[in-house]
Amino acid sequence: MRHGITYTGHFTLEPRQHELFGVDLGQGISRRMLLLATLAFGVWDGLAFLVVGFPGLDWLTLYLLPPLAVTVLGAQPSKACDRRTVLAGWVIAAQYQVSGHRPVIGGGRVVAHRSEWIPRPARWAAHLPALTRAVGAGLAGRLAGAGGAEDVPPSGPAVVLAHRVRLYGPDHMVKVAAAGGRRAKGRST
């Protein structure tokens, strides 16, 4: 298996905002983080305003802490993939847990049938112990029992593999090369 090194991650030039509404920001804030903060604070504070109302001092932590945590933690570069942020990894992981992964068959030339997708209980099985500890055995047991082996479509007959292993020595390979060379010369004339 081949392994490669990505050098482009070292040459990432990130655009920065050095001034905002006439206020000097010094070294500047990453524009990606600024956009993420604007979206996170806008969506979260809008929903909180609809549910709770105008923020008082009692609710200030609810309005500020969750979008601030998403912004600061989510804008960091991912350790798993150099070209993604941590937030992108969270979104991809959540999307996989909710809707699954569509298998690629024949390089994408064949559309996978719904029965070939990984079922939701199989995707959640890795997280089931943590879910059991966090939520409780009753809910986790219902999730595991919601779709087990009975939801998996039956597979076809077993494929029989009958290999014959042969070991050719160098003397045989010389004979094959000599015979092949004579045939090639005989065909061309």
C-alpha positions, 0 to 999 in steps of 0.5 A: 500500500502506498502512503503519501504526504500532503505538503499543501497543508503547510502552505495554507494562507488564511484570509484575516479580517483586520478591521471591523466597523472601524475597530482595529483588530490587530493581527486580525481574526480568521474570516472563516471563524468570523463567519462561523461565529456570526452564523452560530450566534445568529442561529442560537441566539435567535432560537433562544430569544424565541424560547426564553425571550429577551436575555437577562443576567440569569440567561446570559450564559445560555445565550453566549456559551454554546455558540462560543464553544462551537465557534472556538472548538469547531473552527480549529483544524481537524487532526484527522483530516488536514483540509477540514475543520473540527466542525466539518468532522462533527457534521459529517459524523452526525450525517452518517449517524442519521442517514448512513453512507451510500456505498460506492459500487463500480466507481459510482456507475451502479446506484446502491440499493437501499438494502445495501446501506449499513442499517442504523442499528449497526451504525449506532452499535459502536456508540451504544455503550456510551448511550447506555451509560448516559441515557439508560438501559431502557432506551438503549435496549429499545434502540438495539431491538428496533432493528437487528438481524431481521432487518438485514436482507438475506444474502445470496449463496456462498461463493466457493473459492477453489484456488490452485497454487503453483510455484514456478521456479526460475528454470520454468520461467526461462523456458516460458520466456524462450518459448514466448520469444520464439512465438512472437518472432514467428507471428511477426514474420 
